[in-house]
Amino acid sequence: MTISPCRSHTFIDYKYLNQLLLEVQQNCRRHNYSKIVSISLEIGLVDPLLVLDKFNQKNTINFYFENRSNGEAIAAIDTVDKLEIFGKDRFTKSEEFIKNCLKNIIPISHQNQTFALPHFFCTFSFFDHHEKADYPFPAATVFLPCWQIAVKNNCCTLVMNTIINSSVNITKILDNLQRHLEIIRSLNNHSINIHKFPLNLYKKITKNGDKFKTSVASVLEIIQSSHLSKIVLADTLDVSANHDFNLLQSLNNLRQLHPNCYIFSTSNGKGQNFIGASPERLISIHKQQLITDALAGSAPRGKTPIEDAANANNLVNSTKEKHEHKLVLDFITQHLSQLGLSPQVLAPRLRQLSNIQHLWTPISAEVPNNIHPLQIVAKLHPTPAVAGAARGIACAEIRRYESFERGLYAAPLGWIDGEGNCEFIVGIRSALIDGNYARLYAGAGIVAGSDPEKEFAEVQLKLQALLKALV
């Protein structure tokens, strides 16, 4: 593995850190409070996915997020502080939680790296409450991790967040940091072998396609006779294997198979994981510059360059697909404008993935200091790309026609730092993993002119892309 071009500080200046932490502790004693200290260190280049695998425990919450096209990957392991809630005010309460936490953090860092700051990792479900009581993730989870390891542009940064109060043992904290650094250093030259488990060892339980096609036919009638112009219907595929699914290998397969997607994984601390390879960014903010995506309208990739070009040409010229895309584009620009932002629509293009291609229009805007990223997430979720238009009617119909709990499927997942930078994706092309059981999710946008057979084929195409990666 290439050695990191940035300076490696795996040797800790114990004396300096010890002195700083003791000063914090003295203040805690004096004022009878506790603080969170965030220690950031540049380290030798290591794969954050390997670190996640090494330190991951079934009873801890974690988060993994990789954007290979940006040269970014970040793993967050265990929690120093967390919020788990349900209800309509989940975005507001999450914003308050982050702001209150930030007031309590003392950063110790000598670097300018993007990931040197402590990050908050967030998952929100599609709906603000669950109809199925046994769904394993809350409607909102926000946490500050104990350990955060990130790669950006071949620089690797480790962040340890730890609580300091009057009684904590400072020596033990520094010994713990040194121990983790030694384990991470031992992973420096390791790579993950690509390993695909033969599919015939799965016992697949496929849902009945007739139900999905019947639902599509029914909502097409509603579209013709009401204020609903689009609805996204999802389907699931339940898979059981004769062994527990391997999270490390499955995520590694996803990033090999889908290098231009966001690879993600989050655990609930009870043994379940939600993973996927999403092509869809909800919002990204860096130094107050926001980018979001209108991503809707789909066609399969061709088996030959000629067939591929023909499929792309048909997609770009399809009245039905362009209508579906425009619904999403108009929704995003209108809702950003309602927040007081001035969205700029960039040139439309194709988003070509390994097995599918989409109509794609990026949108940019400048975000003022008084608008928190979660206010934008709350305003945009769910877009017509994953719900429909009009949104309220579409969501009610989704509840009526889908017999399963969407949960984190098609919902916002991502991170926020203390300076308003963030990256949120939409949790599509995803699967809920529980031991040797997996439920895969995929959906299709239904508009006037949709064909139930073609929509079913599109959903199967998306499900198969994910199934190939699971081991």
Secondary structure, 3 states (H helix, E strand, C coil): CCCCCCCCCCCCCHHHHHHHHHHHHHHHHHHCCCEEEEEEEEECCCCHHHHHHHHCCCCCEEEEEEEHHHCEEEEEEEEEEEEEECCCCHHHHHHHHHHHHHHCEEEECCCCCHHHCCEEEEEECCCCCCCCCCCCCCCEEEEEEEEEEEEECCEEEEEEEEEECCCCCHHHHHHHHHHHHHHHHHCCCCCCCCCCCCHHHEEEECCCHHHHHHHHHHHHHHHHHCCCCEEEEEEEEEEEECCCCCHHHHHHHHHHHCCCCEEEEEEECCCEEEEEEECCEEEEEECCEEEEEEEEEEEECCCCHHHHHHHHHHHHHCHHHHHHHHHHHHHHHHHHHHCCCCCEECCCEEEECCCEEEEEEEEEEECCCCCCHHHHHHHHCCCCCCCEECHHHHHHHHHHHCCCCCCCCCCEEEEEECCCCEEEEECCCEEEEECCEEEEEEEEEEECCCCHHHHHHHHHHHHHHHHCCCC
